[in-house]
Amino acid sequence: MVKVLISDKLSPAAIAIFKERGVEVDVKTGLTPAELRAIIGGYDGLAIRSATKVTKEVLDVATNLKVIGRAGIGVDNVDVKSATSRGVVVMNTPFGNAITTAEHAIALMFALARQLPEASASTKAGKWEKNRFMGVELTAKTLGLIGCGNIGSIVADRAVGLKMKVLAYDPYLTEARAVQLGVEKAELDTVLAKADFITIHTPLTDATRNILSREAIAKTKKGVRIVNCARGGLLDEVALYDALVSGHVAGAALDVFEVEPATDSPLFALENVIATPHLGAATTEAQENVALQVAEQISDFLLTGSVSNALNMPSVSAEEAPRLRPYMELCRLLGAFAGQLTQAKDGVIKRVLIEYEGAAAALNHRPLTAAALAGLLGPVMEGVNMVSAPVFARDHGIEVAEGSNERVGDYQSLVRISVTSGADTRAVTGTLIGNGKPRLVEIKGIKVEADFAPHMLYVTNKDKPGFIGRFGMLLADAGVNIATFHLGRAAEGEDAICLVSTDGTTPDAVLAQVRALPLVMQATTLTF
């Protein structure tokens, strides 16, 4: 039974989902870093919100951990790079609180426009300062969106409904999507110069940190109002304070701060600042939604292999998972075959081409390619898996390419992996037979039909009479029992391949004898 730790407060419904799915679950909230490190090694999955910090030190001792699920959007409390290198999938729930956060941004925009918190405090104090609180309308004003993804697009939709003009800065926003949303795609400087209201809806990354810097704030329209419900650190709080005091910025509404909990800030002293304690996702519906979603995602991954909303691994839907699983195993085995051959020769991989033909061409290739790279790099890189393999390949300068063709030849489906190392390129090809069993069908252009076995011996030789007899006798004399024996050749008298599965590992001394046989060009033991 797989085991999951919930280390932050989640809805009881999430716990129920784990138990209903047959996942053992422990709830231990408020753990210190040392306490978390002491127990994390016993868990396959970890469900968190924002309180738990999953650092490199935690991941280094999380020897069984396979998946981290964040109930919410931001994962800045997770060392995603370390998780990836450890082969741990990191998931979030980007849709569970999107509406709630977008509505909070709109609410703060209204509150800024009409000075609602100050007016409420004044009225409750027994004053009737009707002339003091002169607001502005949202209708016909320009809203500048910094980020137009899940949440930003909902804000845009609501703003268009309020008859606002919307300018959106987002490098990933296509013109077609902008038209669909009814917004105008614009560069950041244009948004800063023209917007009456600015709302921020981007994740916190190295590229977006301080996106509203002192220089950026100086470029904004005088009298602009700024809303941030995304992440602290996206704007320069000191520069914002100065701009508010000078009057260049008319008001700001902040739900997030660079340091949280934010219990003391110069911004709190300003009347034209509205501050809320990170309430973007704080609705009953959102809390329930993200808790249920993260429980489902972690359970699905651990039990079926489906991957949803992962930051460091291709998605695999629950419907795709059963269909992809045998192909992923085929790709892993082909990669392992090619990797072991390459390691036996020179071990330096420069380029990998993975081709999908027939039925395989119509599949989701990203997880298949990840599986192939995991198999390929496994013999030379310790601890590599589907999560870490693409990153390891990139970091080691290995060029990875894909190709697909729906044509059907001798087989309904084929996967071919070609590996270039030095001046050589080696290709291995496989298919699925029967009930999804992987099978080799071609090695280096030579047709060889063979099943994968735990222990195999791969030999290339010149096709001449007498070789098979000498080879068989050598193994027999050494006590190596042959389970299956597969042969192939390019043409009569030319290069040939002999692929043998054995009942155990072939000793190094026996392998040396095989290499010394006449006509043998290469001999390598393979394990799967």
C-alpha positions, -999 to 999 in steps of 0.1 A, spaced: 0 0 0 13 34 -9 16 60 18 10 98 18 18 125 43 -5 155 47 17 181 64 -5 212 61 -42 217 69 -65 202 42 -102 196 40 -113 163 57 -127 154 23 -92 151 9 -83 126 36 -115 106 27 -105 105 -9 -71 90 -1 -87 64 21 -114 55 -4 -87 50 -31 -68 26 -9 -40 50 0 -27 50 35 -26 86 48 -11 103 78 -20 139 89 9 156 107 7 194 105 29 220 120 61 199 117 94 216 121 120 211 93 139 186 114 107 167 122 97 166 86 132 153 76 130 126 102 98 110 88 96 119 51 116 88 41 86 66 49 62 82 24 55 79 -13 35 111 -16 34 145 2 4 168 2 11 204 12 -2 240 11 20 270 16 33 263 52 55 233 45 89 241 30 101 213 8 138 221 6 168 203 -9 176 190 26 141 175 29 143 159 -5 178 145 1 163 122 28 130 116 10 142 83 -3 108 68 -12 91 101 -23 76 100 -57 52 130 -58 46 163 -41 11 178 -44 5 215 -37 -31 224 -29 -29 258 -47 -10 274 -75 23 287 -61 51 263 -55 77 287 -44 79 267 -11 91 237 -30 126 233 -44 114 221 -78 149 218 -93 160 195 -65 128 175 -67 134 171 -104 169 159 -100 156 134 -74 130 122 -98 100 135 -77 70 148 -96 58 182 -84 21 190 -90 -1 220 -82 -38 227 -86 -39 257 -109 -77 257 -115 -91 251 -80 -88 287 -68 -86 306 -100 -122 320 -98 -118 329 -62 -85 347 -67 -98 366 -97 -129 377 -78 -107 389 -50 -87 410 -75 -119 425 -89 -132 432 -53 -100 450 -44 -102 470 -76 -137 482 -67 -126 489 -31 -97 511 -44 -119 529 -69 -145 539 -42 -122 540 -11 -145 515 6 -123 505 36 -116 541 46 -152 551 41 -164 522 62 -140 530 90 -150 566 90 -187 559 91 -183 534 119 -164 560 139 -195 582 138 -184 605 111 -204 613 79 -177 624 55 -197 622 23 -176 647 5 -143 632 16 -145 600 -3 -147 609 -40 -142 578 -60 -137 569 -97 -158 547 -120 -144 515 -135 -165 519 -167 -144 531 -196 -112 529 -176 -82 510 -189 -71 479 -170 -36 467 -175 -31 430 -169 4 417 -162 -1 380 -168 -31 366 -187 -32 329 -178 -58 311 -158 -65 338 -133 -57 368 -155 -81 356 -182 -109 354 -157 -101 390 -145 -101 401 -181 -135 385 -187 -150 402 -157 -134 436 -166 -147 434 -201 -181 428 -186 -176 460 -166 -170 479 -199 -133 484 -192 -107 484 -219 -82 457 -212 -45 457 -222 -27 424 -214 10 418 -212 19 381 -213 46 366 -235 26 334 -238 -7 351 -249 -14 345 -285 -32 370 -307 -60 345 -313 -65 340 -275 -64 378 -270 -92 382 -295 -112 355 -279 -109 372 -245 -117 407 -260 -84 421 -248 -55 439 -266 -22 423 -264 5 448 -255 41 452 -244 48 459 -207 58 495 -213 25 501 -231 5 486 -203 24 508 -177 19 540 -197 -18 536 -205 -34 517 -176 -56 534 -150 -56 502 -130 -29 475 -130 -34 439 -117 -7 413 -115 -13 376 -123 21 359 -128 40 333 -109 71 344 -90 101 334 -110 136 349 -116 121 365 -147 91 380 -130 106 390 -96 101 428 -92 84 431 -125 70 463 -110 103 477 -101 111 513 -92 118 519 -128 86 502 -140 65 521 -115 80 554 -127 67 545 -162 31 542 -150 4 567 -157 1 593 -129 -29 584 -107 -27 546 -115 -41 521 -90 -22 488 -85 -36 455 -73 -15 424 -65 -32 391 -56 -5 369 -71 28 367 -52 48 389 -29 81 399 -46 64 408 -79 66 445 -70 91 466 -52 73 475 -19 97 503 -10 93 519 -44 55 515 -42 55 533 -8 75 562 -23 52 564 -53 21 564 -31 35 591 -8 44 613 -38 9 608 -53 22 593 -85 3 561 -76 -32 569 -63 -37 537 -44 -27 501 -40 -44 470 -29 -22 441 -18 -32 406 -8 4 393 -9 37 406 5 73 398 0 76 386 36 46 367 50 30 368 74 33 406 69 27 420 104 46 452 100 50 473 69 54 510 62 26 505 37 1 499 65 4 535 76 -10 548 43 -47 556 39 -45 548 2 -34 512 7 -57 483 12 -41 452 27 -56 417 31 -38 386 46 -34 365 15 -71 359 10 -70 352 -27 -80 315 -22 -98 320 10 -133 309 1 -151 277 13 -154 266 -23 -118 271 -32 -104 254 -1 -126 224 -8 -117 224 -45 -80 225 -42 -79 199 -14 -101 175 -34 -81 181 -66 -47 175 -50 -59 143 -33 -72 130 -66 -40 139 -85 -17 123 -60 -38 92 -58 -41 89 -96 -3 92 -100 6 67 -73 -21 41 -83 -25 45 -121 5 65 -133 -16 94 -146 0 128 -143 -21 160 -139 -8 196 -135 28 186 -130 55 213 -132 83 189 -141 68 161 -160 45 157 -191 8 153 -183 -7 118 -187 -45 117 -184 -63 89 -166 -77 78 -200 -43 78 -216 -24 61 -188 -35 25 -195 -28 29 -233 5 46 -228 19 23 -201 30 -5 -224 45 20 -248 63 37 -220 78 3 -210 88 -4 -246 105 30 -248 123 25 -215 136 -9 -226 147 3 -260 164 32 -243 181 9 -219 192 -14 -247 207 16 -267 223 31 -236 241 -1 -226 254 -6 -261 267 30 -262 283 27 -228 300 -4 -239 316 15 -268 324 50 -258 296 62 -234 295 98 -248 260 105 -261 256 135 -284 222 131 -300 190 111 -296 163 107 -322 131 90 -311 107 81 -340 71 69 -336 54 51 -365 20 36 -371 -3 36 -341 25 50 -319 25 82 -340 -9 92 -327 0 90 -290 11 116 -265 49 115 -272 62 136 -243 59 109 -216 72 83 -241 103 103 -249 108 109 -211 107 71 -206 131 65 -234 156 90 -220 153 75 -186 162 41 -200 190 55 -221 206 75 -194 201 50 -166 233 30 -173 254 62 -170 236 84 -146 226 72 -111 190 78 -100 177 90 -133 139 85 -140 112 99 -162 111 131 -142 148 139 -142 159 123 -175 149 153 -198 167 177 -175 198 155 -173 199 152 -211 196 190 -215 222 197 -188 246 173 -204 243 189 -239 224 159 -254 203 170 -284 169 152 -282 147 151 -313 114 134 -321 98 122 -354 65 106 -362 49 90 -392 15 74 -393 24 50 -421 20 13 -413 45 -12 -426 53 -47 -413 41 -37 -379 11 -18 -367 32 2 -344 70 9 -341 93 29 -319 129 35 -330 156 51 -309 188 63 -327 217 73 -305 247 92 -319 280 90 -300 313 99 -315 310 91 -352 286 62 -348 248 61 -347 231 30 -334 194 24 -338 172 -1 -320 135 -6 -330 107 -23 -311 70 -29 -311 42 -43 -289 28 -78 -295 -1 -97 -280 -13 -81 -248 12 -52 -250 44 -71 -246 75 -52 -257 96 -69 -285 128 -60 -303 125 -62 -341 156 -45 -354 191 -36 -342 213 -13 -362 193 -20 -394 194 -58 -389 161 -76 -383 162 -95 -351 130 -107 -334 135 -110 -296 118 -105 -263 135 -85 -236 149 -107 -208 165 -98 -174 199 -111 -186 210 -110 -222 242 -113 -242 246 -92 -273 272 -102 -299 281 -87 -333 302 -109 -355 310 -117 -392 285 -141 -407 307 -172 -413 302 -209 -408 311 -224 -374 306 -193 -353 273 -204 -337 287 -238 -327 319 -223 -311 298 -197 -293 273 -222 -280 300 -246 -268 318 -218 -250 287 -209 -230 280 -246 -223 315 -253 -211 312 -222 -188 279 -234 -174 259 -205 -188 225 -218 -197 208 -203 -229 171 -195 -225 165 -181 -260 188 -176 -290 181 -150 -317 200 -143 -349 200 -117 -377 223 -106 -404 227 -77 -429 234 -101 -458 252 -134 -463 288 -132 -451 284 -97 -437 277 -83 -403 255 -105 -380 239 -101 -346 235 -128 -320 212 -119 -291 210 -145 -263 189 -145 -231 205 -164 -203 193 -178 -170 218 -157 -151 245 -131 -154 273 -139 -178 306 -137 -157 332 -112 -169 357 -140 -175 333 -157 -199 325 -125 -216 362 -120 -222 364 -155 -238 334 -146 -261 352 -114 -272 383 -135 -280 364 -158 -304 372 -155 -341 348 -133 -360 335 -115 -329 335 -77 -332 316 -68 -300 302 -86 -271 282 -69 -243 261 -82 -214 227 -64 -210 204 -63 -180 168 -52 -179 
